[in-house]
Amino acid sequence: MEQVMANGVYLGSQYAMIALGLTLIFALMNVLNFAHGQMYVIGGFVTYTFYGQWGVPFVLALFMSCITLAIVGALIERYLFAPVIKGSAREESTMLLAAGIAFLLDALILLIFGEKQRGVPKIVDGVFNWDFRLIMPYDRILICVLAILSIVAFIALMQYSKTGRALRALAQDRTAAQLMGVNVDRYSMIGFALGAMLAGLVGGLLVTITGVNLGMGGPTSIKAFMMVMIGGAGVISGAIWGGFILGFMEAFGLAYLSQYGDITYLLIFVSLMIFLAIRPQGLMGKPWG
């Protein structure tokens, strides 16, 4: 049981980070960013390039991944989403645009990095062993701690900084925030850049564990949407809870159901459908309408 709980915390911390970026973008702009998984993949490839190929220290490579994705997110919001949102009142327009961006990023990843699996050297060697009841590589422990610290830092940013207060005001009521003097265009770009940066950060962290390849973008986006729907669309705390719930469900499934084949995700999807049928607004979301 100790091993399953530890795996749940490890998976949940990284999933929560992925969901945070997606739900932040949705809360600010009411945009379902279908390209979120591709941003995660780009973050992994940037860290692979700097750390795995060029020998740059891991922390600096991770920083470059964050900066790269923040710039990509800001450019996408400013030159793609912002004009479409202003020019069209239909939500389908932004959904189609997001899907198109996902395909575009997939093509760029294939063109620049190729389709092969890439990996990097371990950042920490060794394995923690507690009486054979809990066995965890030190690099996974480090990644889990860094992910949790990143979540805490994000919450502190949103709660106590001027930028965080502006983003929260924008998420609560876009029109009222504009009337109160919030630069809506500027903070929409900052929020989108921050959401993309979180995807790049977790991609850079996990490339040391799982590696990275072109095909990881789609499944990552699906998991991110699952977590957002579990927690409640647009709710920051809901995204964190959704990430940890999915992480523990996956850990329990892989520990106790792996002998039955790939049934874990089937049961997760069935459970999600039953849950949404009972509570369609998610765990912490408000009823629609």
Order of alpha helices (4+ residues) and beta strands (2+ residues): alpha-alpha-alpha-alpha-alpha-beta-beta-alpha-alpha-alpha-alpha-alpha-alpha-alpha
